[in-house]
Amino acid sequence: MNLLAIVKNSVTTNRHFSFDSESRLYWLKIVISLGLISGLLLSLKLWAGARFYPLLPVLDILPPIPNPIDWMILLTILSLLTATIFSSKPNRFIWATLALVSLLVFLDQTRLQPWVYEYSFILFGLAFFSWNVQDTVERNALLDSFRIVIAFHFFWAGIQKINPVFLLDTFPWMISPIAQLFPESTTPLFHSFGLLVPFIEAGIGVGLLTQRFRKKAILAALLLGVFVLWTIGPFGHNWNSVIWPWNIVVPLLAVILFAKTPDVSFFEILQPKNSRMKLAALVMFGVLPFFSLFNAWDSFLSFALYSGNLNQASIFMSENVQARLPEHLRGLVQPDTDGRYFLLVSNWALAELNAPPYPEIRTHKRVLRSICAFADNPLDVTLSMSGRLSWFNRDGRQMFNCPQLH
């Protein structure tokens, strides 16, 4: 079937959105594909092309993909996602997309952004589905597995924000574009609202799973998406644009998956029954993020992106090392009070890749290695890392120098 026929078939069979399970899965496929396409286009240098921010492969022995093959892979992924949107049986396109995305993530952990992780899981479920109209039981089980993903997305995102960094630093920064529209005397009131945000967001996740509060939770999810886009979007801080589409996609998924589902109960959604996808969703999105509270599971896989509670890394260096850096990187380096210079790893990643760094100790140490190459004296470069707060202990500040990387 040629592309024109696929488009015609897609349009004629799904002219309007309805709340039957077939239509929900159809629109979910479209929204997820468009979300991933948008994220890829907004972070092109994360996926292909020359860059100075280091690749962080899972295994050091893995070679990078040479240019222009990396661009060919990225264009192939975009083409496959476009075909997924229009195809009535997109399995082969989705499997090929997941294979290529997995390869690129395996060659650079920075690419395992939270939106990539979430979209990939949903695409994985869609790839297994038969796309047979009569396959109602499997389709409903698949929709329930995606409901688990979105509900726990909100739940853990709220739980992660129960920390002093979010209350005292991250939230005041986020809300400042809104607070500045009002008299200065009201600023403390806006800041105090940060006490409620974690519980509101976690409550959205719980509410989506319940029949009684589902409508209110959907509305709250939409309002939260508007709030985040206002604060970090082009009319706010204009920051980290790669996650703007994610903050549109997730509330839309809440509508697609949960709207007009009065007969779908809490226990029906969470009970794995004979569905492996539901069990996988419960483990990966419901259980494993709990271990991040003990610093035993990665932050980005636990919806901690907006929490402020991430491993923050700064690279301190001597003047000689700073002078040897590429010109575009020297512009991000700032003088320190003791005559040295420092570079915030997050600023580097956002400036070059338009994506935040993968915030784990193992990845930050490997970023340090790329700066050590410019030092004659290996002690001229130091990585200072403020550890992520867990609920039960504080990792504290850790220091690493170049010799400690070997």
Buried (B, 14 or more C-beta within 10 A) or exposed (E): EEEEEBEEBBEEEBEEEEEEBBBBBBBBBBBBBBBBBBBBEBBBBBBBEEEEBBBBBEEEEEEEBEEEEBBEBBEEBBEBBBBBBBBEEBBEBBBBBBEBBBEBBBBBBBBBBBBBBBBBBBBBBBBEBEBEEEBEEBBBBBBBBBBBBBBBBBBBBBBBBBBEBBBEEBBBEBBBBBBEEEEEEEBEEBBEEBEEBBEBBBBBBBBBBBBEBBBBBBBBBBEBBEBBBBBBBEEBBEBBBBBBBBBBBBBBBBBBBBEBBEEBEBEBBBEBEEBEBBBBBBEBBBEBBEEBBEBEBBBBBBBBBBBBBBBBBBBBBBEEBBEBBEEEBEEBBEEEEEEBBBBBBBBBBBBBBBBBBBBBBEBBBBBBBBBBEBBEEBEBBBBBBBBBBBEEEEBEEBEBBBEEBE
